[in-house]
Amino acid sequence: MKIVFLDSATLGPDISLEPIAALGELVCYESTAPEKVFERISDCEVLIINKVKIAKPQIDAAPRLRLICEAATGVNNIDVDYAASRGIPVRNVTAYSTESVVQTTFMHLLTLVQGHGYYDSFVKDGRYSRSGCFTCMDIAFHELDGKELGIIGLGTIGSRVAQVASAFGMKVSYFSTSGTGHSSEYPSLPLDELMARSDAISVHAPLNARTDGLVGYRELSLMKPTAYLLNMGRGGIVVEADLARALDEGLLAGAGLDVFSTEPLPAGHPFMCMKHPERLSLTPHVAWASIEARKRLVAGIAANISAFCS
């Protein structure tokens, strides 16, 4: 059985693909340009992709294709309906990155709330050494205890974020992007109310017709000027130009993002041209990618292939 992985570099060089290689002839390409897809999948039986787009033309170019494995959770880069019409199942991996995303969520929140960037620079650039004082009172920070966290999307990751927030002593409420409240533990609120009352908003929803552009300038203007916005879901959920404007205008205190509508960020992106870049905490879509999460992902892909074959 020939297994082709079109963008294996997305899993990093430090993760072994041996669990997958043990199941057949594994051919890996670090990355694949769109025009190269056709020749590389022409004789494969199992296709693994992360961000490469697979639609009708690509599927038709692979007559031996029996299974498509998504090296992630979201399958929006695959024409799932056409694959199904050809009798080709699509299998993704769920819940592999939950702890990694949750950890990154609170890294961003604590970095912003605690003023870590300022304090770190204060020590490293010598100002602390020259100050003659054992501490620094240049900026203030607040405790998370007693503050309100609003979660947009209370799925697997959002629910775990809620648990950790509760351990910090935060009060949790959420907005259901499906329109159906399903939690007996946390109150469900309309989006406007959630935005207005929360001290921090954390986005953990998929990108779909209901969430695309969900948080724009109007919603951001409802936030407290002391509040923070976090997006670990998908970039298109938050209108990025509106967020940059709102941050520069001081409508909210800061934002932490790991996902963007275009990845990587283009050079002229609004986030790169802000008057107050210190109000942003950014990471390059790595929240999912702890070593443990990537090992679970490889194991999940191997399990999907094994289950299909058996």
C-alpha positions as CSV (number, residue, x, y, z in Angstrom):
1,M,0.0,0.0,0.0
2,K,1.5,3.3,-1.1
3,I,1.0,6.2,1.4
4,V,1.8,9.7,0.2
5,F,2.2,12.6,2.6
6,L,2.2,15.9,0.6
7,D,3.3,18.4,3.3
8,S,5.1,16.4,6.0
9,A,7.2,19.5,7.1
10,T,4.0,20.8,8.8
11,L,4.6,18.2,11.5
12,G,8.2,19.3,12.1
13,P,11.5,17.4,11.8
14,D,11.5,16.2,15.4
15,I,8.5,13.9,15.2
16,S,8.8,10.3,13.9
17,L,6.4,9.1,11.2
18,E,7.4,5.5,11.9
19,P,3.9,4.5,13.1
20,I,2.6,5.5,9.7
21,A,5.6,4.0,7.8
22,A,5.0,0.7,9.4
23,L,1.6,0.4,7.6
24,G,2.9,0.6,4.0
25,E,5.3,2.3,1.6
26,L,5.4,5.9,2.9
27,V,6.5,8.6,0.5
28,C,7.0,12.1,2.1
29,Y,7.3,15.5,0.5
30,E,8.1,18.3,2.9
31,S,5.8,20.6,0.9
32,T,3.9,20.4,-2.4
33,A,3.0,23.3,-4.7
34,P,-0.5,23.0,-6.3
35,E,0.8,22.1,-9.7
36,K,2.9,19.2,-8.2
37,V,0.0,17.5,-6.5
38,F,-1.3,15.7,-9.6
39,E,1.9,13.7,-10.3
40,R,2.7,13.0,-6.7
41,I,-0.7,11.4,-6.0
42,S,-1.2,9.6,-9.3
43,D,-0.5,6.2,-7.9
44,C,-1.1,6.6,-4.2
45,E,-3.7,4.6,-2.3
46,V,-3.7,6.6,1.0
47,L,-3.2,10.4,0.9
48,I,-2.1,12.4,3.9
49,I,-2.4,16.2,3.8
50,N,-2.4,19.1,6.3
51,K,-3.0,22.3,4.3
52,V,-2.7,21.2,0.7
53,K,-6.1,21.6,-1.1
54,I,-7.7,18.5,-2.5
55,A,-10.8,18.9,-4.7
56,K,-12.3,17.1,-7.7
57,P,-9.4,17.6,-10.2
58,Q,-6.9,16.2,-7.7
59,I,-9.1,13.3,-6.7
60,D,-9.8,12.4,-10.3
61,A,-6.0,12.4,-10.9
62,A,-5.5,9.6,-8.4
63,P,-7.4,6.5,-9.7
64,R,-6.0,4.2,-7.0
65,L,-6.9,6.5,-4.1
66,R,-8.8,4.8,-1.3
67,L,-8.4,7.0,1.7
68,I,-7.7,10.7,2.5
69,C,-6.2,11.4,5.9
70,E,-6.3,15.0,7.2
71,A,-3.2,15.7,9.5
72,A,-5.4,18.0,11.6
73,T,-9.0,18.4,12.7
74,G,-10.5,20.8,10.2
75,V,-11.1,19.3,6.7
76,N,-12.1,22.6,4.9
77,N,-9.1,22.1,2.5
78,I,-10.8,18.9,1.1
79,D,-13.9,18.5,-1.1
80,V,-15.4,15.9,1.3
81,D,-18.6,15.6,-0.7
82,Y,-16.9,14.8,-3.9
83,A,-14.6,12.3,-2.2
84,A,-17.7,10.6,-0.7
85,S,-19.3,10.4,-4.1
86,R,-16.2,8.5,-5.3
87,G,-16.4,6.2,-2.3
88,I,-13.3,7.7,-0.7
89,P,-13.6,8.3,3.0
90,V,-11.9,11.3,4.6
91,R,-10.6,10.8,8.1
92,N,-9.3,13.6,10.5
93,V,-7.9,13.5,14.0
94,T,-9.7,15.1,16.8
95,A,-8.8,16.2,20.4
96,Y,-5.0,15.7,19.8
97,S,-4.1,19.3,20.5
98,T,-6.5,20.3,23.3
99,E,-3.9,20.6,26.1
100,S,-1.5,22.4,23.8
101,V,-4.0,25.0,22.6
102,V,-5.3,25.5,26.2
103,Q,-1.7,26.1,27.4
104,T,-1.0,28.6,24.6
105,T,-4.3,30.4,25.4
106,F,-3.2,31.1,28.9
107,M,0.3,31.9,27.9
108,H,-1.1,34.8,25.8
109,L,-3.6,35.9,28.5
110,L,-1.0,35.9,31.2
111,T,1.6,37.7,29.0
112,L,-0.9,40.4,28.3
113,V,-2.4,40.7,31.8
114,Q,0.9,40.5,33.6
115,G,2.7,43.0,31.3
116,H,5.4,40.5,30.8
117,G,6.9,42.1,27.7
118,Y,7.6,45.4,29.6
119,Y,9.0,43.8,32.7
120,D,11.2,41.4,30.7
121,S,12.7,44.3,28.8
122,F,13.0,46.4,32.0
123,V,15.3,43.8,33.5
124,K,17.3,42.8,30.3
125,D,18.0,46.3,29.0
126,G,19.5,47.4,32.4
127,R,16.9,49.8,33.6
128,Y,16.3,47.5,36.6
129,S,20.0,47.5,37.5
130,R,20.1,51.3,37.3
131,S,16.8,51.9,39.2
132,G,18.1,51.5,42.7
133,C,14.8,49.9,43.7
134,F,14.0,46.2,44.3
135,T,10.8,46.3,42.3
136,C,9.1,48.3,39.5
137,M,5.8,50.1,39.6
138,D,5.8,51.6,36.1
139,I,2.8,49.6,35.0
140,A,0.0,47.9,36.9
141,F,-1.4,44.4,36.5
142,H,-4.5,42.6,37.7
143,E,-5.2,39.1,39.1
144,L,-7.3,36.7,37.1
145,D,-9.2,35.6,40.2
146,G,-12.7,37.0,40.2
147,K,-12.5,38.2,36.6
148,E,-15.0,37.1,33.9
149,L,-13.9,35.0,31.0
150,G,-16.2,34.8,28.0
151,I,-15.7,31.9,25.6
152,I,-16.9,31.9,22.0
153,G,-17.3,28.2,21.2
154,L,-17.6,25.8,24.1
155,G,-16.4,22.7,22.3
156,T,-13.7,20.3,23.5
157,I,-11.0,23.0,23.7
158,G,-13.3,25.8,24.9
159,S,-14.6,23.5,27.7
160,R,-11.0,22.7,28.8
161,V,-10.2,26.5,28.8
162,A,-13.2,27.0,31.0
163,Q,-11.9,24.4,33.5
164,V,-8.5,26.0,33.7
165,A,-10.0,29.5,34.0
166,S,-12.1,28.2,36.9
167,A,-9.0,27.0,38.6
168,F,-7.7,30.6,38.4
169,G,-10.9,31.7,40.1
170,M,-12.4,33.2,37.0
171,K,-16.2,33.3,36.3
172,V,-16.9,31.6,33.0
173,S,-19.8,32.2,30.5
174,Y,-20.0,31.4,26.8
175,F,-21.6,32.2,23.5
176,S,-22.8,29.2,21.4
177,T,-21.9,29.7,17.8
178,S,-24.5,27.0,16.8
179,G,-27.2,28.9,18.6
180,T,-27.9,26.0,21.0
181,G,-26.8,26.3,24.6
182,H,-25.6,22.9,25.7
183,S,-23.7,23.4,29.0
184,S,-25.3,22.9,32.4
185,E,-22.1,24.2,34.1
186,Y,-21.6,27.6,32.5
187,P,-24.3,30.2,31.5
188,S,-24.9,30.8,27.8
189,L,-25.1,34.5,26.8
190,P,-25.9,36.5,23.7
191,L,-22.8,37.6,21.9
192,D,-23.2,41.3,22.7
193,E,-23.7,40.7,26.4
194,L,-20.7,38.4,26.5
195,M,-18.5,41.0,24.8
196,A,-19.7,43.8,27.1
197,R,-19.4,42.0,30.5
198,S,-16.2,39.9,30.1
199,D,-12.8,40.9,31.2
200,A,-11.3,38.5,28.6
201,I,-12.9,36.9,25.5
202,S,-11.4,33.6,24.2
203,V,-12.3,32.3,20.8
204,H,-12.3,28.6,20.2
205,A,-14.8,28.1,17.4
206,P,-14.5,26.7,13.8
207,L,-14.6,29.0,10.8
208,N,-17.9,28.5,9.1
209,A,-20.8,30.6,7.7
210,R,-22.0,31.5,11.3
211,T,-18.6,32.5,12.6
212,D,-16.9,34.2,9.6
213,G,-16.4,37.9,10.6
214,L,-18.3,37.3,13.8
215,V,-16.2,39.7,15.9
216,G,-15.8,43.1,14.1
217,Y,-15.5,46.7,15.1
218,R,-19.0,46.9,16.5
219,E,-18.5,43.9,18.8
220,L,-15.0,45.1,19.8
221,S,-16.5,48.5,20.7
222,L,-18.7,46.8,23.3
223,M,-15.7,45.5,25.2
224,K,-14.4,47.1,28.4
225,P,-11.2,49.2,27.8
226,T,-9.5,47.0,30.3
227,A,-10.5,43.7,28.6
228,Y,-8.5,41.3,26.4
229,L,-9.4,39.3,23.3
230,L,-7.8,35.9,22.5
231,N,-8.2,34.0,19.3
232,M,-7.0,30.4,19.1
233,G,-9.8,29.3,16.8
234,R,-9.6,30.5,13.2
235,G,-8.3,33.9,11.8
236,G,-11.4,34.8,9.9
237,I,-13.6,34.8,13.0
238,V,-12.1,38.1,14.1
239,V,-11.9,41.0,11.5
240,E,-8.2,41.7,11.8
241,A,-8.3,45.3,10.4
242,D,-11.0,46.2,12.9
243,L,-9.1,44.6,15.8
244,A,-5.9,46.6,14.9
245,R,-8.0,49.8,14.8
246,A,-9.8,49.0,18.1
247,L,-6.5,48.3,19.8
248,D,-4.9,51.5,18.6
249,E,-8.0,53.4,19.7
250,G,-7.9,51.8,23.2
251,L,-11.3,50.2,22.9
252,L,-9.7,47.1,24.6
253,A,-6.5,46.6,26.5
254,G,-4.9,43.9,24.3
255,A,-5.2,40.9,22.1
256,G,-3.5,37.6,21.8
257,L,-3.7,35.7,18.5
258,D,-2.3,32.4,17.2
259,V,-4.4,32.3,14.0
260,F,-4.8,34.7,11.1
261,S,-7.0,35.0,8.0
262,T,-3.9,34.7,5.8
263,E,-1.0,32.6,7.0
264,P,1.8,33.6,7.1
265,L,0.9,37.2,7.7
266,P,1.5,39.4,4.6
267,A,4.0,42.2,5.0
268,G,1.5,45.0,4.9
269,H,-1.0,43.4,7.3
270,P,-2.7,45.9,9.7
271,F,-1.0,44.1,12.7
272,M,2.4,45.1,11.3
273,C,1.5,48.8,11.0
274,M,0.0,49.5,14.4
275,K,0.8,52.6,16.6
276,H,0.6,50.3,19.7
277,P,2.1,46.9,18.8
278,E,2.7,46.4,22.5
279,R,-1.0,45.7,22.9
280,L,-0.6,42.5,20.7
281,S,0.7,39.1,21.7
282,L,1.2,37.0,18.5
283,T,2.4,33.5,17.8
284,P,2.6,31.9,14.3
285,H,-0.1,29.3,14.4
286,V,1.8,27.1,16.9
287,A,-0.8,26.6,19.6
288,W,-1.7,23.1,18.3
289,A,2.0,22.0,18.0
290,S,3.4,20.8,21.3
291,I,5.6,17.7,20.9
292,E,3.0,15.7,22.7
293,A,0.2,16.9,20.5
294,R,2.1,16.1,17.3
295,K,2.9,12.6,18.6
296,R,-0.8,12.1,19.3
297,L,-1.6,13.4,15.8
298,V,0.8,10.9,14.1
299,A,-0.7,8.1,16.2
300,G,-4.2,9.2,15.2
301,I,-3.3,9.2,11.5
302,A,-1.8,5.7,11.8
303,A,-4.9,4.5,13.7
304,N,-7.2,5.9,11.0
305,I,-5.2,4.1,8.3
306,S,-5.0,0.9,10.3
307,A,-8.8,1.0,11.0
308,F,-9.6,1.5,7.3
309,C,-7.4,-1.3,6.2
310,S,-8.8,-3.8,8.7
